[in-house]
Every structure is written in structure tokens, then in C-alpha cells.
């Protein structure tokens, strides 16, 4: 297999938390746990990476501030060319309102000089309105992501902290067409999601696991790390797999020259695997397995079995009935407490809903509710759409969110850049 080479002259290109300057904040690492970190920027911001700056000033702070200003301008020009094929410029004050984060990939800070490679994140709605491009993003059904790492011959997911799991938590998936469901790695996660589970083929057990996380299908992102000696070159062999049968999507290898660049290796692997998953989704390769999507009928208890009189009445006058009290998983975007409370009230007020229980709360993310409904999932979807919700349907799962109001059109589309 051909190896791609990553050349890094300084430390690993992971994001560092810096203080906000001029209304711009650097997106940084989250918690130290492998699965406890919250995914960075799930909003789907436009991202431009690899912006190089080299600035001299009277002090280190002034040089850094100037470097970030230049990165904003360069990033906006690169974004405009990428989306429209034309150049565009805005004032620094306008860019401050558009930029949501600055990501430090690499940097060198001197007494009066700042050399760095930065990434810039732009607000999707505002930037799209200024450039006149569509900001709509069609996403897949929820996919449970399993970050499987082989190091020293052992397969590890959440049994202990791994660089691979942390790399997936750093990955900004808001702009991806694949709707990743990433576990936190706490509680029963290490028992339900492990290397042995990825080798199982039983759809019933997989369906049980997926229901715990509100997912409709599974993606296995695998990396095998090979080291010549401690601190020396590292080769990572990456593979993308889909479904309980682990159908291969793509595979490739990357190499770094020393152990200090492990995070850079992992981040590059995550980015390429995401592109492979998106390409597979576009070509229809990520369709959910029929056996996984099909749910077997629930066995009736002794109390639910029909009596002889009911059986005779059904024979005399057969009337089609609709199964009542079906349970479905509903995922809802809850950016704040008010949205969470409003979602709970809206679900419980729907006609036909017998009960609505919140199984997972994630303010600023995706909360999961278990809804008992008198009717099929299609009727529940229609009822939600009738109340103004945007609904995506999976195997026994509904993903709902309130439509976002369009961003106001700006009065001026361009202005000369400062300095």
C-alpha cells in the first residue's frame, strides 16, 4: 500500500486555546478524557484551514493580533473563491462579526514576530447571505461512530483514553453531510461499544445498542499504529467500514517522522475518513441494512393474548387495527434550556402521544427522548411536520429541529479592507 507523508517541522497541529482578541476566540482542546469531550463547533460553520501569516510588530501580543487580523482577511478571500469563484473583501469590523473561531494549527511567537498557520471559522448563515450561496446542508441518518484503535496488537475503543478517540472529539463535524453520533466514553459505553462488538453480526443485538444512542446505523473508523521504536516514526493504517458486516469503504496509510506528531497524524486521518464517508453517502453506499432496519414483532404476554370471545368476534367481523403504544426514539436539537423545555412540551402535547421520557439531555447539542405513540412512525412524523418541525426519519428514529430564520440581508456587501 502506498504511504502518504505528512511533513511537520514543529509541534503537532492540534488546536490551542488562546485568549479572545477583538471578538475572535480560538477553538481549543476539550476535556482530558477520551470520550467526555464535547464535539467542537457542531453548528456547521464554514472552515478555511492552512492560512499562513508572518507578522512583525512592536510586541509579541501586537504581532499575534496583527496575524489574526490578516488571517481573517485571507480566510475570507479564500472562502469567497471557494464558494463563488470570485474574490471578496470586507472590513475588519465586518469580519469580526462573521468569524466564530480562529484555530491555531502551528505557531511560533517571538519578542516582536508571529509566524503561524491558522484556520478560520465563519458563521454559516451570515457568510452565506453575504456571498449569496445556499447554506442548506442535507445530512445522513444518525450514524454511531466507533473509533477503533489497534496499538500493540490490542483493539481499544473506550476502555482507556486513546489519541484516536480524542481526534474524533476534536473533529468539527457540523459541515459534514454525515450525522455522526459520538459516545462520551463514560458509564456503560466501554461495555456496549468495544472491539468485540464490531465483529458481531447479529442484527437484534446491534439494534439494541443503536437504540441506546439514538442511531440508525454504525460506522467503524479503524486505525492501526505501527512504531519502529519509542519516539520514532509512526505509521497509521486507516480504514473506514460501514454496518454490522463492516463493509469496507476506504483504506490508506499516513506517516509522521516522530512521536510528537501523533495528534497531527490522527487529525489528518480523521479528515480523510470523513471525506471517504461523505463520498460513500453521496454514492448511496451508506444505505441502512434491511435486516437492521426491520424490527421483529414484539411477543405478546399472557395478559395481552386474545380470549376465545375476542378471537370469535374478530372472525365474524374482521376489522383492521393499528398497533398502539409503539415506542420511538426522537432526537431533538436543544441549543439552550428554553429550546429543551419547549421541545418536551411540544412532544407531550401531540395527539396520540401517550408518554415522552427524556433519556439523554445535551444542551447545545442533541437530546434524545423516548416517545410512546398510538400509531406508526410515519403518522408521528406527519404530526410533527404539521406543527412546523423539520423531520428526518431513520429506522425507528426521528431527528427533529425547528427551522432557522433566514439571516438578514446586509446593507453593504463589500468594503475595502483596513490597512
N, C-alpha and C positions, 0 to 999 in steps of 0.2 A: 504494500500500500504506500502511495506517495505521501511524504510528510511535508506539511506546510510549516514554515519557520516564522516565529514571532521574535523580532529583534527589539529588545528594550535596553536602553543604556542607563536608565535609572530605575528607581523602585517600581514595584507593581502598580498598575494603572487603576487601582481602586479609588473610589471617591473619598475625599476627606471633608470633614465638617469644618467649615470656616465661618467666621462672623459675617453677618449681613452688612453689605455696604451699598448705600444708595438704593435701598429697597430690594436688592437682589440677594438671595440666600443660596449657599452651596448645599447641594443634596449630599448627604453623607451616609456612613455606615449606621446600621441599626444596632440592635442588641447583640450581645456576645453569644447568645445561644444559636444553635444551628437552625432551629425551626421557629423560634419565638419572634423573630424579626418580622415587622410588617412590611409587605412589598412596597418599594419606593414608587411614588407617583403613579397610582392606578388610574389617573384621570385621562390618560391618552394624549399628553402634551406632545407637540412637535419637537423632535430632538435632533440637534445637529452636534456631531462629535468631531474630534480631531482639529479643533481651531487652535492654531499656533500663534503665540504672542511673544514679543521680546521688547520690553519697555524699560527705559531708564528714567529716573526721577530723583528728586532730592532726598527721598527716604524710601525704605522698603515698603511702607504702607501706601505711600503715594504711587509707587511703581505698580503695586498689586492692583490698586483701584483703577489706575490707567489701563492695566492689562485686561481687567474685566470689562471696562468700557469698550475697548477695542474688540474684545471677543464678542460682545453683544452686537456690534455693528457688522463684523464679519459673519457672524452666525445668521443674522437677518438676511444679508445678501445671499448667503449660501442656501438658506431656506427658500427665498424667492426664486432663485434659479432652479431649485429642485422641483418646486411645485408649479411654477408658471413659465419657466424658461426665460424669464426676464429679470433684470436687476431692479432692486428697490432699495430705498434708503429712508430712514426715519430719524427723528431727533432722539437724543439720549433720554429725554423725559418720556417720550412715547415708548421707547424700548423698555424703560423701567416698568411700565405698566403691562408690558407684554411678557417679559421674561419671568418665569416662575422659579427657575433654579439655575445655578452655574455649577457644573460638575468638574472637579479637579481631577484630571486623568494623570498628569505628571506636572511637577513644578519644581523650580529652583529659585530660591529667594536670596538675594544678596543685599548689601547695605543700601544700594541705590539702583538695583536692577532686578527685574522679574521676568523669568523665562518659564513658559508653561504651555502645556497642551490642555485645552479646556473643552468641555461640552456645554451647550446652552439649550435650555428647555423653554419653549414658547407656549403660552396659553393657546389651546387649540381653537377655541371659539373666536377669540379676538383676532388671532393671526389669520384664520380662515376668512373672516369678514373683511379684513383689510386687503388681503390678496385676491379675494373673490373666488375662493375654491371651496368645494364641499368639505365639510368636517364630519359627515356621517361615516360611521365605521360599523360594518356588518361583522358580527363575531360568531364563532362556533358555539355549539352547545357546551356546557361546562365540562372541562376535562381535568380529571385528577392527575396531577403531575407527581411522579415518583422519581426523585433524584438518587439514582443508584450508583454508588462509588465502589470500585474494586481497588484496594490498595493492600499490598502484601498478601494477596490471594483471598481476602475476606470481602464479602459483599455487605456494605453498610448503607442504610438509609437514614434512620433517625435513632439508631441505638446509641450513637455518640455524635459529637459535633464533627462535621466534615466540611472541608473547603467547598465541595460541590454543592451542598445544600445552602451554604451561605451565599454562593454565587447566584443561585436561583432566587434567593430572597433579595439580593441587590438588583436583580434584573427589573427594569421598568417595563411591565407588560401592558400598560394602558394603550400603547399604539399598536399592539399585535392583534391580528384577527383571530387568534386562538385564545379562548377564555380559560386561562389556567386556574385551577383550584389547588392552592398550595397549603398543605397542613402546617401547623405550628411546630410539630415535633414534640409536643408535650402530652401528658396523660396516656391514653391508650394508643397513640399514633405509632409508637415503635412496635407494638404488638400487631396492629392491623395492617401496617404498611412496612414490609421488610423484603429482603431479597428472596426469601422463600415464597412470599405471596406472588411475586412476579412470575414464578414458574407454575403456578396453579392455572388450571384451565376451566374449572367448574364455574359456570355462569351464575349459579344460585349464590355461591359464596361471594363472588365478585359484586353481584348486585347488592348484597347486604353491606359490603364495605363501601361501595359508591354512595349508597343511600345515607350513610353516616356523614358524608361530606357534601351532600347535595350535588353530586356529579353524575353525568350521564355516561361517561366513558373514561378510559385511562390511557395516559401516555407515560412511557418509561424512558427517561433520559439517563443514559448509562455512560460512565467514563471509567477507563482502566488506566491507572497511573503506573508508569514504569520508570524507575530511577536507576542510574548506573552506580551511584554512590551518594551518601548523605550530603546534601547541599549542592550536588552537581546537576547536570542536565536532567530535565523531566520530559517524558513523552506521554501525552494524553491521547488515548484512543477513544473517540466518542462515537456513540451510536444512538439513534432515535428509533423507538419502537412504539407500536400502537396496538391497543386492545389486549384482552386476556391471552391471546395467542402470541403476543409480542411480534407482530408482523413488522419486519424491518422497513424503515423509511429512508434512512441515510446513515452513512458512517464515514469518518475521516479521522485524521491524526494531526496533532499540533505538537510543537516542541518549543521549550524555553531553555535558556542556557544555564540557569541556576535556580536553586530552590526559592530564592527571594521573589521570583516572578510567578509563583504558583497561582496567586489570585488573578494575574493578567491572563494566564493560560485558561483558567476556569471561565473568566468573563468572556473571552473570545469563543470558547466552546459553547457557552450558553447562547450567545448571539447567533452563531451558525446553526445550532439546533433549532432555535426559534424560526429562522428563515426556512429550514427544512420542513418544520411542522406547518408553517403557513403555506408553503408551496404544495404540500400534500393536501391541505384543506382546500385550496383552490382547485386542485385536480380531482377532488372527490374521493381521495384515498382515506380520509378520516371518518367515513361513514360508520355509524354505530352498528356493531354486530347484531343481527336479528335475534339471536338467542339471548343476547344480553339485554336487549330492549324489551323482549317479551316477558311478561310476568305471569307465572303459573297461578291458576285459580286457588284461592285460599280454601283450605279444607274446613267444612262446617263442623261445629261442635255438636254434642248431643242435644243441647238446648235449641240449636238452630235448625236441626233436621226437621223436615216437614212431617206432620202427622198424617195418618191414613185419611182423615177427613179432608185435610188440605190438598193431599195428592188427588183424591177423587174429585174435588172441586176444580182443580186445575185441568183434569182430564175432560170434565164436562164443559168447562168454559176456559179454554186456554187464552190467557192474556199476557202479552209480552210485558216484562217488568224490567226496570233498570236497577242495577245493583246500587244500593245506597250505602252511605257511610264509608266510601273509599277514601284512603289516605294518600295525600300527595305532598311532595316537598316543594316549597315555594322559596326561591331566593329573591331577596329584595335589596336594592341599593339603598343604604341608610347613611347618608353623609353626616347627619347630626341627630341629636336626640329628638328634635321635633319631627324629622322625617321618619324616624323609627316608630314613634308613638302614632303618627298618622297612618303608617302602613299597617300596624296592628289593628287599629280601629277600622280601617277600610276593609281588611280581610274579614274581620268578625261580623261586619255589617252586611256582607254579601248574602243574598238569599240562597239558601241551600247549604251554607257553611254551618256544620254542627259544632266544630271546635277548631281553634287555632292556637297552637302551642309554639312558642319560640324556643328552638333548640340550640341556636348559636347567635350571639349578638356581636356585631362588629361595626361600631360607629366609625364612619369614614370608609367603610368597606361594604361587604356583602353579608347581610344577616340571613339566617336560614329559619324557616318556620315549617311546621308540620300541620297541614290543614286536612280536616275530615269533611268531606263534601258529598252531598247527595246527588251523585251523577258522575259521568265520565270526565276525564281531564279536559276534553275539548269544550265541554259546557262551562267548566271553571274558567278556561282561557277566554271564552267569549264574554263571560260575565265581567272579567277584569278589563278586557278591552272596551266594553261598554261603559266602564267607569273612567276611561281615559288613560289606562295604563298601557305602556309598551311591553309586549309579552313575547318571550322566546320559549318554545316548547321542546323539551327533551323526553327521555324515557322516564315517565313518572315524575318529571321535574319541570317547573315553570320558573323562568327568570323574568322578573318584572321591574320596571322603573318608571318614574314619571318623566315625560318628555321635557327636555330642557328648552327654556325660552331662547329664541334666537338672539344673538348678540347685537346690540345697537350698531347701526352703520356709522362709521366715523365721519366727522365733518371734513377732515382733510386726509387724503390717502398717502401723502408723502411729504417729507420735509427734508431740507438739506441737513446732512449730519454735522454735528458740532466738532469743531477742531479737528 
